[in-house]
Structures are given as structure tokens and as C-alpha cells.
Amino acid sequence: MSIKNPKAIVSILTGVLLLANQAAFAGQESGPIQLTSYAEVEVIKTDASGKQSIKRELAAEVVPGKDVIYTLSFENVGSNPGSDIVINNPIPGHTVYKPGTASGTDTRISFSIDGGQNFAPPEQLTVTEADGSTRVAKASEYTTIRWQYLKPLQPGDKSSVEFRVVLQ
């Protein structure tokens, strides 16, 4: 992995490790869930006829200001349906969450601004200012994303969730 910003290497590597090691699953008693995570960037590719298209590649070089796409794939490798699957993922250091990019089929998505202690939809996250007034939290203040998978994951089935950040 070649990274132009020395701080960025910490961010990308930490982000992938956090995805792999700190994503939390509830309901594993229903069946083992296997997690795979990776970081990608979008690149413009030109084919032989000169037509350009945007493709995703594993993050090999990341510069400040560039988007990084984190994907967590999960699969039920057991013989029973997996239920109550919850994935909590910290926003990697030296990055800022890109608003509106967290996605996942059949999931309820919420965010935390306190390191994963409390979660809510974006419009319900509030910050209390020094003068006592409150305001809706900015995406740059999000610390953790939570996906709640809303249906049982059948044996052999896979799904994924993802989000984008901008490298600072």
C-alpha cells in the first residue's frame, strides 16, 4: 500500500483493522457470521475505444481529500439462520464520514457522536454548545456507524454494508 500522507497510512490500516476486529455482531447464538472487510477507491479507467468508466480498486494509494469506500461483507457460514445481527463500526482516524453514504440492504442505519455509547438517526443526534444551545450534529462529528440487519440471514447467504469517508 503506497500512501502519500504518512498520517493516511495509519488511517487506512487502522480503518481496515477496525472493520475486521471491532465490528460487533449480536445474535451469533443463531449461527456463525463471518466478516470480511476492505477499503477501496474509485479510479477512472479508459478502454481501448477511449470510453471512460469509474471502477473500484483496493486502496493502494490514497491522498488527502480523496474518498475511501469501506465495505463490510458478512456471510452466515453456519447451519442455522443468523438473527439480531448488529454491526458497529468506528469512523477511521484522520477521516471524515461523507454524509448520506452509509448503505446496506435490509438494514437500519444509525450513528454515534460519543464513541459508540448512543446511536440515533442523523436528525436526532444533537450537540450541546458551550452556551447551552443545541444543534444537529454534523457528519464530521460522527464517531461510529451502526447497521442493524432487519431479517434473519439464512445459512449460506451473504450481505454487505458500506460507507465512504474523505481522507483529511
C-alpha positions in Angstrom: 0.0 0.0 0.0 1.5 3.3 -1.1 0.2 6.3 0.7 1.3 9.9 0.1 0.3 11.2 3.6 2.1 9.5 6.5 -1.0 10.0 8.7 -3.1 8.4 6.0 -1.4 5.0 6.3 -2.4 4.9 9.9 -6.0 5.8 8.9 -6.4 3.2 6.2 -4.7 0.4 8.0 -6.5 1.2 11.3 -9.8 1.5 9.4 -9.5 -1.9 7.9 -8.4 -3.5 11.2 -11.3 -1.8 13.0 -13.6 -3.1 10.4 -12.3 -6.6 10.8 -11.8 -6.6 14.6 -14.3 -4.2 16.2 -17.4 -4.6 14.1 -19.7 -6.1 16.7 -22.3 -8.8 16.0 -25.2 -9.6 18.2 -27.2 -12.8 17.8 -24.3 -15.1 17.0 -26.0 -17.8 19.0 -28.3 -18.3 15.9 -25.4 -19.1 13.6 -21.8 -18.1 13.0 -21.4 -14.9 10.9 -18.1 -14.5 9.0 -17.0 -10.9 8.4 -14.7 -9.7 5.5 -13.7 -6.0 5.2 -11.8 -3.9 2.7 -11.1 -0.4 1.7 -11.4 0.8 -1.9 -11.0 3.9 -4.0 -12.7 4.8 -7.3 -10.5 5.3 -10.3 -11.2 6.3 -13.9 -10.4 3.6 -16.5 -10.2 4.2 -20.2 -10.9 1.2 -22.5 -9.4 0.7 -26.0 -12.0 2.8 -27.7 -11.4 5.7 -25.3 -14.6 5.3 -23.3 -14.1 6.1 -19.7 -15.7 4.5 -16.7 -15.4 4.6 -13.0 -14.1 1.3 -11.3 -13.4 0.4 -7.8 -9.9 -0.8 -6.8 -8.4 -1.8 -3.4 -7.0 1.3 -1.8 -3.3 1.2 -2.9 -2.7 4.9 -2.9 -4.7 7.5 -1.1 -4.1 11.2 -0.8 -5.8 13.8 1.4 -9.2 14.8 0.0 -9.8 11.5 -1.7 -12.8 9.3 -0.9 -12.2 5.9 0.6 -15.0 3.3 0.5 -15.2 0.8 3.3 -17.2 -2.3 2.7 -18.1 -5.0 5.3 -19.4 -8.2 3.8 -20.9 -10.8 6.1 -21.9 -14.4 5.5 -23.7 -17.0 7.5 -21.3 -19.9 7.4 -23.4 -21.9 9.9 -26.3 -24.3 9.5 -28.9 -22.1 11.3 -30.3 -18.7 10.4 -28.4 -15.8 12.0 -30.6 -13.2 13.6 -30.2 -9.9 15.5 -27.1 -9.0 13.5 -25.7 -5.7 14.5 -22.5 -4.2 13.1 -20.9 -1.2 14.9 -18.0 0.3 13.0 -15.9 3.3 14.2 -15.1 6.0 11.6 -11.4 5.6 11.0 -9.0 8.2 12.3 -7.9 11.1 10.0 -11.1 10.7 8.0 -14.5 12.4 8.0 -17.7 10.5 7.2 -19.2 11.5 3.9 -22.9 12.3 4.6 -25.5 10.0 3.1 -23.1 7.3 2.1 -23.8 4.6 4.7 -25.8 1.9 3.0 -26.9 -1.7 3.4 -29.9 -3.6 2.1 -32.4 -4.7 4.8 -30.6 -2.6 7.5 -31.5 0.2 9.8 -28.6 2.7 9.9 -27.8 4.9 12.9 -24.8 7.0 14.0 -23.0 7.9 17.2 -21.2 11.0 18.2 -19.9 9.7 21.5 -17.7 6.8 20.5 -20.5 4.3 20.2 -22.2 4.7 23.5 -25.5 6.0 22.0 -26.9 5.7 18.5 -29.7 7.6 16.6 -30.6 8.7 13.1 -28.7 11.8 11.9 -31.6 14.2 12.5 -31.9 13.1 16.2 -28.2 13.5 17.0 -27.7 16.8 18.9 -24.7 18.6 20.2 -24.9 20.9 23.2 -22.8 24.1 22.6 -20.9 25.9 25.3 -23.7 28.4 25.7 -26.2 25.6 26.4 -27.9 25.8 23.0 -28.3 22.6 20.9 -27.9 21.9 17.3 -28.0 18.9 15.0 -24.6 17.1 14.8 -22.5 17.5 11.7 -21.4 14.4 9.8 -17.8 15.4 10.7 -18.7 14.7 14.3 -19.9 11.1 13.8 -17.6 8.6 15.5 -19.4 5.3 14.8 -21.9 3.8 12.4 -24.4 1.1 13.3 -26.2 -1.2 10.9 -29.0 -3.4 12.3 -29.8 -6.2 9.9 -33.6 -6.5 9.9 -34.1 -10.1 8.9 -32.6 -13.5 9.6 -29.5 -14.2 7.5 -30.1 -17.8 6.2 -27.3 -20.3 6.0 -25.0 -19.6 3.0 -26.5 -16.2 2.5 -24.3 -13.1 2.2 -24.9 -9.4 2.6 -22.8 -6.2 2.9 -22.8 -2.7 4.2 -20.6 0.2 3.2 -19.8 3.8 3.8 -17.5 6.5 2.5 -15.0 8.8 4.2 -12.8 11.6 3.0 -9.2 11.3 4.0 -8.0 14.5 5.8 
